Each structure stands twice: as structure tokens, then as C-alpha cells.
Amino acid sequence: MRTPLALLAATLWVMGCGGQATDHPVSATPEPTSASSTGSASGATSSTGTSASSGDASTGSTGSASASTGSTGSTGSTGSTSASTGSTGSTGSRSAGSGSTGGTTGPGAPGDFEPVGTVMVATTGVNLRQGPATSNRVVLVVPSGGQVTVFFDGHARDGFFNVSFGGIHGFTYGSYYRLISVPSAGGTPTVREDALERAEMGMGYSYWWGHGRFDPGGVTPSTVGTCSGSCPNCTHGGGYGGDCSGLLGKVWSLGNADLSVDGHPYATYDFYNAHSAWHDVSRAAVQPGDALVYNIDGAGHTFVYESGDGWGSMWAYECKACSQGCVHDLRTASTAYKGIGRDGW
């Protein structure tokens, strides 16, 4: 559909995982060093303000400001922000209160944990990122007044919550939100949310041909691993990482479900041709946690679908290549790929 089959096959490695269509990254909204003096500022550095610590607001079109590389600042010279005082409901759910302004936690602002399903509203334009740090790429900007829903386990990672906004998942800095609603009994992640959480835990690791092992605590400089050469004739260093089918095996809990135990029960040939614990899914109907796979003449690749157009641009989790490792990216897929889903989901 987008890549001729002969050209695609020429770019692939034999056996297991191979190359794929060119990625189409979203342009990031930078963290500016200053903002307009006439706009309202929330966690920004204004023309008369000073910078502070820990923030991730984005630049607004009317001068509302963003912090410079993870910093927050004071209110602009003429702008201000405010929110209403909230209260605790009789059923235990919390209503929206005085919102967080400029990264300062107040009543109604999210804490270090908010149950899955909690709805928060942005008090300024806030970046939605691929990972829980300002070093991660910006997916989009949640506008002021935009509502996000807490996703996965509800725990903030260095202040960043994993949220869903308009069907797109990512990480956003909680101090720029105030609570709208919190489930009184908490939320229970679905099997698909659990699967995407496992996929997220695999991101950042090195590509490891024929393997699948990831630390549930997240990648660190000592566990990221290395990969050099051209796979399958590549050299891996370290005890963690995986290839494309190794990651899918862990995401779908095939074989040993423990992420920290090395496992690689199936290759792309199996995912494409067999139906051991999965079934074919129309690409027009893929859901979060499904996968796309192809295998032609011994060459193949697979990735975990997160969101987007199954026939267009999709957010995906994949262990991509020796030079790229395991990444969360925006990509397309040629007509050689088909959709597959885990049985019982």
C-alpha cells in the first residue's frame, strides 16, 4: 500500500525481526526559555519571571508559557491563573479543586497516585510525551482545558502520569492539572492496559536477537545493553533486551510471563502462520494490545499496536533494529502486514 513488496523485502533481515516502513515522527513542541509578558503563565518563565524546578508546560498560542527543559517559573507580568475550591464527596470521590499553578501542588491537584480512570483537566497547554521525562519526544500538546484520563497503574513517575487523551496514550506532568473526577473504588486496568504497560516496560532497551528479557522496574544505564553489527550476525552486550517477537511474547504473556526471565517462544513465522494463542484481526479493527506482523520468505517483523489508523499512521511499541533498540514510535506498515490479536481479549 505504501511500500512496494519487493523493495520492502530487500530491506529485511532473514528470520525473526527485520526492517520496516520509514517512521513519521511528530514534531516536538520545544520547552522555551521565555514567554510573552502579556499572556497568562502556568509553570512558565515570563519576561519578568524567574525559573523554578520540575515542570513540563508547553507554549500556548496567546503567550501562555512553558517551562524551559523541565523547569517551571513564576506567573507572567499581567497574567494569572485560578481555580475553584473543591470538596470531598460522600462516596469518597474527589471533586476538582484549586488547580495546580506553575507546578505548585494545591487542593484538587493530583498526588503521586491517582486511580486508573481518574479524569484531570489541564490548567495550561501541557506536553504529552512518549516517556516520563522531558528528554522524551513530544507526541502532542494537551490544550488548556483539555481532559485526560489516567491510564495503567496510576502511579506518577517523577511527576509524570501515563494518560489517555483523545485515544492517544503518553506521559504528561501532573502538576499542570487539577482533578475532575476520581473513581471512588479505584480503577482496575483491563487486560489490554496491562499488555501496553508491559510493552512500555520494554522500551529503551537494546535489540537482542532471539531473546526477550526486560526489567519491570524500567531501563537504567546499567541494564540498557548494547547491540552492534547487522542481525542476525550481531553482537549483544548485557542481560536485558529483546527482538520484535521476543517483546510480543512478553506483552502477550506467552511462555514465562515474568518479564525478567528471558524468553522467546515464537518467531514472526509463528505469529504470521500459526494460531497457537492468537487469531487474525482486521487492520481496520485493531485495538490497543493487538499486533501487526508479516513474514515473507523467512524475513519478518512484528510490533505491538497502541493507537492510530491501522491502515495509516500508528503508535507502536517495537524492538526495531540493532541500531535503534526497543522504541515507542509513530509508524506506518505496508500491505505485507496483517493484524493479530491475543485469544480471550
Secondary structure, DSSP 4 states (H G I P E B T S, - for coil): --S-HHHHHHTPPBSS----SPP-PPPP----S---TTS--SS---SS--B-SS--B---TTS----SSS--BPPPSS---------B-TTSPBPP-S--BTTB--TTS--SB--TT-EEEESS-EEEESSSSTTSPEEEEEPTT-EEEE-TT-B-BTTEEEEEETTEEEEEEGGGEEEEE--TT-----HHHHHHHHHHHTTTPPB-TT-EE--TT---TTTS-EEEEETTEEEEESS-EE-HHHHHHHHTT-S---TTS------HHHHHH--SSEEEE-GGG--TT-EEEEEETTEEEEEEEEEE-TTS-EEEEEEEETTTEEEEEEE---TT-EEEEETT-
